[in-house]
Amino acid sequence: DAKTTQPPSMDCAEGRAANLPCNHSTISGNEYVYWYRQIHSQGPQYIIHGLKNNETNEMASLIITEDRKSSTLILPHATLRDTAVYYCIVRASWISSNTGKLIFGQGTTLQVKP
Amino acid sequence: GAGVSQSPSNKVTEKGKDVELRCDPISGHTALYWYRQSLGQGLEFLIYFQGNSAPDKSGLPSDRFSAERTGGSVSTLTIQRTQQEDSAVYLCASSLASRGVATEAFFGQGTRLTVV
């Protein structure tokens, strides 16, 4: 079962920041938070991941609370092409034969509107 | 190629037939994953290969489903005696394990299987 909870859907105005929340209250010390998105009819696309510090890349920013029980993905200037299902996943940092697999929940459907 | 390649991109088969779906991971990636996505649904984990370790088969829905990974590279997902409920997009992903540390997974575009 997925170890994260996300709202099923959100709307965002084009050009505004999209803030997507994720709860992962049972996260353990060696687990990262990963974000992926899936645009309609495409395979999932990696966005960003982090352990405990905030992270930023060319696509998004990831803000992780100090207790690591929740996080927020920020798309600073959403465009219509950002309309997608966004998945928040927790995953062990050390992979072996029985860890490291990615378990997807239902995600958040983000609709960016003109 | 630069990315994960899956073939065929589309497959239509008759109920009761066996099908094989192929995944070519990114060169050098030691981890390989198979997922299934039914219409309008989320991604359902099927199986996970990591290096030479025994695969994690905990997501396979029945014994009609099997997968193998030859030579640590190409993987084949086999569905025997296909049923209509097997109709879905089957997605493959691969990732690199650097000294055992997980890295991001890259997904293929999937194989759309339709059982008629």
Interface residues (C-beta under 8 A of the other chain):
Chain A: Y32 Y34 Q38 Q42 G43 P44 Q45 Y46 H49 V85 Y87 R91 A92 S93 W94 I95 S96 S97 N98 G100 K101 L102 I103 F104 G105 Q106 G107
Chain B: V4 A31 Y33 Y35 G42 L43 F45 Y48 Q50 G51 S53 A54 P55 D56 L91 A93 S95 A97 G100 V101 A102 E104 A105 F106 F107 G108 Q109 G110
